[in-house]
Amino acid sequence: MDTMVALMCVFHAGYLFKIPWLGPRIENLAKDGHFILKKNPWIRSAAFLGLVLFVAFPLAATGSVGGAILSRILGMTRIRAFFAIFTGSLLGCGLMYFGSQLINRFLPRDSTAATIGGIAVVGIIIVLLNVWYRRLKKREEAADESPSGPAPAIAPRAE
């Protein structure tokens, strides 16, 4: 089912940009994504693996629908995005299925500590990424406002 949802979402994600209230917000996210990719080109090379892990991570917003939107924000091709979502889906579902028996041996199903701990870890990750992004954006704005413009790249030494 996740594969079919991924197929539909990846190949039709462009329609999300046309939804009146939601479209402009997703477009702003896409612009932010392109900004981050411009400032950190290494992320583009890690995008496939990152999308696989994003989809495999067991949260409500990280499945095939969230992966399709994220792949669009990252500017991935449709085929590459589909295979990343498909792989992440297989990995995530397989790990949850086979890992659940192992986890249930050591941790009760309704463990409040595990629930709170998991929420705390995800919250901390979100806060750290937000702080990192805001600092990156602030540095870029400061470089654009400086009288000499953005700092030039380091020039080769003259010999």
matplotlib code that plots the C-alpha trace (Angstrom):
import matplotlib.pyplot as plt

x = [0.0, 2.8, 4.4, 1.1, 0.8, 4.4, 3.7, 0.7, 2.2, 5.6, 4.2, 1.4, 3.1, 3.1, -0.7, 0.0, 1.6, -1.8, -3.9, -4.9, -3.8, -1.3, 0.5, 2.3, 3.4, 4.8, 6.5, 8.2, 9.4, 10.8, 12.6, 14.1, 15.1, 16.8, 18.5, 19.9, 21.1, 22.8, 24.7, 25.4, 25.9, 26.9, 23.3, 22.3, 24.6, 23.2, 19.5, 18.7, 19.9, 18.4, 15.0, 15.2, 15.9, 13.2, 10.6, 11.8, 11.6, 8.3, 6.4, 3.1, 4.5, 7.5, 5.8, 5.4, 3.3, 5.9, 8.7, 7.0, 6.8, 10.3, 11.7, 10.0, 11.5, 14.9, 14.4, 14.9, 13.7, 10.5, 12.1, 14.8, 12.3, 10.0, 12.9, 14.0, 10.5, 10.0, 13.3, 12.6, 9.1, 10.5, 13.3, 11.0, 8.2, 10.6, 12.5, 9.2, 7.9, 11.0, 12.2, 8.9, 9.4, 12.9, 11.8, 8.8, 11.1, 12.9, 10.3, 6.6, 4.2, 2.7, 5.9, 5.3, 9.1, 9.7, 6.9, 8.1, 11.8, 10.9, 9.0, 11.8, 14.5, 12.4, 11.7, 15.4, 16.3, 13.7, 14.9, 18.5, 17.7, 15.7, 18.5, 21.0, 18.7, 18.1, 21.9, 22.5, 19.8, 21.1, 24.7, 23.4, 21.4, 24.3, 26.6, 24.0, 23.7, 27.4, 28.7, 31.0, 28.3, 28.7, 32.2, 34.1, 35.3, 38.9, 41.1, 44.1, 47.4, 49.3, 52.8]
y = [0.0, 2.4, 1.8, 2.7, 5.8, 6.7, 6.1, 8.4, 11.1, 11.3, 11.6, 14.0, 16.1, 19.1, 19.5, 20.3, 23.6, 24.6, 24.2, 27.7, 27.9, 25.0, 25.6, 28.8, 27.4, 24.3, 26.5, 28.5, 25.2, 24.3, 27.6, 27.0, 23.5, 24.9, 27.5, 24.8, 22.7, 25.8, 26.5, 22.8, 20.9, 17.7, 17.3, 16.7, 13.7, 12.4, 13.1, 9.6, 8.0, 10.8, 10.3, 6.5, 7.1, 9.8, 7.4, 4.5, 6.5, 5.5, 8.7, 9.7, 12.5, 10.5, 7.9, 7.9, 11.1, 13.1, 11.5, 12.6, 16.2, 16.1, 14.7, 17.6, 20.1, 18.5, 18.6, 14.9, 13.3, 11.3, 7.9, 8.5, 9.7, 6.7, 4.2, 6.1, 6.0, 2.4, 1.4, 3.4, 1.8, -1.7, -0.9, 0.8, -1.8, -4.7, -3.2, -2.6, -6.0, -8.0, -5.6, -5.5, -9.0, -8.1, -4.9, -6.5, -8.8, -5.9, -3.1, -3.4, -2.4, 0.5, 1.9, 5.6, 6.1, 4.9, 7.1, 10.2, 9.4, 9.0, 12.2, 14.0, 12.7, 13.7, 17.1, 17.7, 16.8, 19.2, 22.0, 21.5, 21.4, 24.6, 26.4, 25.3, 26.5, 29.9, 30.4, 29.5, 31.9, 34.7, 34.3, 34.5, 37.6, 39.3, 38.5, 40.0, 43.2, 43.8, 46.8, 44.6, 42.1, 38.4, 37.2, 36.0, 32.4, 31.9, 32.8, 30.6, 32.0, 34.0, 32.6]
z = [0.0, 0.8, -2.6, -4.3, -2.3, -3.1, -6.8, -6.8, -4.6, -6.3, -9.8, -8.8, -6.0, -8.4, -7.8, -4.1, -5.2, -6.8, -3.7, -2.7, 1.0, 1.1, -2.2, -1.3, 2.0, 0.3, -2.3, 0.6, 2.0, -1.4, -1.6, 1.8, 0.7, -2.4, -0.2, 2.1, -0.9, -2.4, 0.8, 1.6, -1.7, 0.2, 1.2, -2.5, -2.7, 0.6, -0.4, -1.5, 1.7, 3.7, 2.1, 2.7, 6.4, 6.6, 5.2, 7.3, 10.5, 12.2, 12.6, 11.1, 8.9, 7.6, 5.4, 1.7, 1.6, 3.7, 1.6, -1.7, -0.4, 0.9, -2.4, -4.2, -1.9, -2.4, -6.2, -6.8, -10.0, -9.8, -10.4, -7.9, -5.3, -5.9, -5.4, -2.3, -0.8, -1.8, -0.2, 2.9, 3.2, 2.9, 5.4, 7.9, 7.8, 7.9, 10.9, 12.7, 12.0, 12.9, 15.6, 17.5, 18.9, 20.1, 21.7, 23.4, 25.2, 27.0, 27.0, 27.9, 25.1, 27.0, 28.5, 29.3, 29.7, 26.1, 24.8, 26.6, 25.7, 22.0, 21.9, 23.7, 21.2, 18.2, 19.8, 20.5, 16.9, 15.5, 17.8, 16.8, 13.1, 13.5, 15.3, 12.7, 9.9, 11.5, 12.0, 8.4, 7.2, 9.5, 8.2, 4.6, 5.3, 7.0, 4.1, 1.7, 3.7, 4.1, 2.0, 0.0, -0.7, -0.2, 0.8, -2.3, -2.5, -1.5, -4.5, -5.5, -4.4, -7.0, -7.5]

ax = plt.figure().add_subplot(projection="3d")
ax.plot(x, y, z, "-o")
ax.set_aspect("equal")
plt.show()
